[in-house]
Amino acid sequence: MAQNISTTQYEHVITYADGHKRVARLFFSREGNLCEFNKGSRKYGHYFDTTNVVSVEPLDKEKDLLKKTRSFIKKVIATLEKSGLWSNFLHDFKIVAQLDDERLGKFLHADWDESQKIMLELGLNHRQCGVDCLKWTVQKGIKSINYDAWRRTNLMPMFANAIETKDNFSMRWRKGYDNSIECRFDAKEDVMRAWYSEEYKNCGNGHYYYAIDATHAIFGEDD
């Protein structure tokens, strides 16, 4: 097994006899033993257990990025279709989902100006399906709204109901951050929008997200 591991690329896809796959960061020890880095570490690791391992292949990062992007877009589309939020986002994400690998890859790796050109060519509104909203959120994934345990039984259903009935709603609470949720219906554009934020305590700066239903959100920006 060790002879097949590339020493120039740490990340590898491990396939097991039952079909299960996972990504592992592998390296050779000074003694020549195949090892795996500990989670979050770039210096320390442990022996790699090859039990039931049938293959070890270098991770194709470009292919992995495209796979994660498509999976992310698919989940966001399904969630927005169910919640009724951000119909403008939904429209644009559906267009992006139809791109072939070459065009999607070009968009993901483009600089800001080039990204805007591509979005205009596709008929996307950069203020809706923005570069940050797609590029960075793919890496950050879909986030769970961090409700207080004692508030969750009341607050989350209230937020969900406001989204469903297209009523304006907002609430703040403290749990690690100064958290807030808000939803607002834009009758002129016929769009129901919702947001979630996690601001540093008593600061007014932090992390800002687009809520895609009453319990999940995607990255908007850091401030």
Secondary structure, DSSP 4 states (H G I P E B T S, - for coil): -GGG--TT--EEEEEETTS-EEEEEEEE-TTS-EEEEPTT-SS-EEE---TTEEEEEE--HHHHHHHHHHHHHHHHHHHHHHH---HHHHHHHHHHHT--HHHHHHHHH--HHHHHHHHHHHT--TTTS-HHHHHHHHHH-PEEP---HHHHHHHHHHHHHHHHHT--EEEEEESSSEEEEEEEEETTTTEEEEEEEEEPTTTS-EEEEEESSSSEEEEEEE-
